[in-house]
Amino acid sequence: MCAPSGTTPTAPDRYFRPDVKCCSYLPTLPNFLVGGVLRDDEPAARAGARSVRERIGRRVGVSPLGLGPLPDYAVLYERAAGAFGRSKALLCPHFEPELNQCGIWRHRNAVCATYFCKLVRGSVAFRFWRSLQRTLELAEVGLAKWCVLELGVESRSLDALIQAGAWNGTPGSLSSEALDHTVSPREYALGWAPWEGREFEFYARCAELVDRLSWIDVLAVGGQDLRAAWLITQDRYRQLRDPGVPDRLAAGTVAGAEFLPDGVRLSTYSALDPLDVPHEVVAALRYFDGREIPQVMSEIKSRLGIELEASLLRKLVDFDLLKPIDTIA
């Protein structure tokens, strides 16, 4: 995602800063992942554990559910157009500048575990990874709530978490306290009863509880929403592993184009992952109109004098430049 060394980018908004990368994001960490960071005794994990302790020490966005979103960061992230991957103001607090890498990588959340700027199979892979992200997010939410209930957080604290929005993962209101990165001691204590002052222990216990679970156990904890997401993810994975080319294709929709000396750079499913297409292949796209592939290929060879290999057709389908036609009436 970085501009090639020694070149001037023709589209600078497509590239990331090498000292920011995709780490311009504040992850929500469920309680058991927080505990995993704190329990990790590997030397490479020490810096990450230190950043997590600092985040807990500030108390903002800290609850028995984990380390949640910050209202001011959420607003900045949503409103700062084109800042992702480029603005150091959005840099993750768990990013280690000296090492230019994540400090909590082994305990990263669903978003960080499934986000990729570029994908070998384009939109087909994009749909799979987004589906897996949703599955893991539902698992994280279900497990975090399960840990809270298993470890005996008081009912008044549960009520406080629900009222504050933490139970549903909302950042809360952008109050003066939120802007100053402070939290009311009374509200904080209410949300943590009876674990206030033992936050590190609580998170470590959460990690221990989740470590014992199998995936079948996780599905049971997550309920019907998680089971449904998991079924969809498995189907998306089958699509990802299928190298076949549909029998009928039509030209897809292009979101953006950049002309190159020997072709066109076309954006479809993502502006971050365009596909460079030779001029003769671009010319061939218009012949795909829903007819069977052999008929279209014959006309392309006759009119343009080129043959398109099956692997290239699959690539064009993967990047939505060609779309399958449903032959079922």
QUITA-V884403 format. One record per residue. SS is DSSP state (hx for helix, st for strand, lp for the rest). Layout:
BEGIN
SS ; SS
END
This chain:
BEGIN
lp ; lp ; lp ; lp ; lp ; lp ; lp ; lp ; lp ; lp ; lp ; hx ; hx ; hx ; lp ; lp ; lp ; lp ; lp ; lp ; lp ; lp ; lp ; lp ; lp ; lp ; lp ; lp ; st ; st ; hx ; hx ; hx ; hx ; hx ; hx ; hx ; hx ; hx ; lp ; lp ; lp ; hx ; hx ; hx ; hx ; hx ; hx ; hx ; hx ; hx ; hx ; hx ; hx ; hx ; hx ; hx ; hx ; lp ; lp ; lp ; st ; st ; lp ; lp ; st ; st ; lp ; lp ; lp ; hx ; hx ; hx ; hx ; hx ; hx ; hx ; hx ; hx ; lp ; lp ; lp ; lp ; lp ; lp ; lp ; lp ; hx ; hx ; hx ; lp ; lp ; lp ; lp ; st ; st ; lp ; lp ; lp ; lp ; st ; st ; lp ; lp ; hx ; hx ; hx ; lp ; lp ; hx ; hx ; hx ; hx ; hx ; lp ; lp ; lp ; lp ; lp ; lp ; lp ; hx ; hx ; hx ; hx ; hx ; hx ; hx ; hx ; hx ; hx ; hx ; hx ; hx ; hx ; hx ; hx ; hx ; hx ; hx ; hx ; hx ; hx ; hx ; hx ; hx ; hx ; hx ; hx ; hx ; lp ; lp ; lp ; lp ; hx ; hx ; hx ; hx ; hx ; hx ; hx ; hx ; hx ; hx ; lp ; hx ; hx ; hx ; lp ; lp ; lp ; lp ; lp ; lp ; lp ; hx ; hx ; hx ; hx ; lp ; lp ; lp ; lp ; lp ; hx ; hx ; hx ; hx ; hx ; hx ; hx ; hx ; lp ; lp ; lp ; lp ; lp ; lp ; hx ; hx ; hx ; hx ; hx ; hx ; hx ; hx ; hx ; hx ; hx ; hx ; hx ; lp ; lp ; lp ; hx ; hx ; hx ; hx ; hx ; hx ; hx ; hx ; hx ; hx ; hx ; hx ; hx ; hx ; hx ; hx ; hx ; hx ; hx ; hx ; hx ; hx ; hx ; hx ; hx ; hx ; hx ; lp ; lp ; lp ; lp ; lp ; lp ; st ; st ; st ; st ; lp ; lp ; lp ; lp ; st ; st ; st ; st ; st ; lp ; lp ; st ; st ; st ; st ; st ; lp ; lp ; lp ; lp ; lp ; lp ; lp ; st ; st ; st ; st ; hx ; hx ; hx ; hx ; hx ; hx ; hx ; lp ; lp ; lp ; st ; st ; st ; st ; hx ; hx ; hx ; hx ; hx ; hx ; hx ; hx ; hx ; hx ; hx ; hx ; lp ; lp ; lp ; lp ; lp ; hx ; hx ; hx ; hx ; hx ; hx ; hx ; hx ; hx ; lp ; lp ; lp ; st ; st ; st ; lp ; lp ; lp ; lp ; lp
END
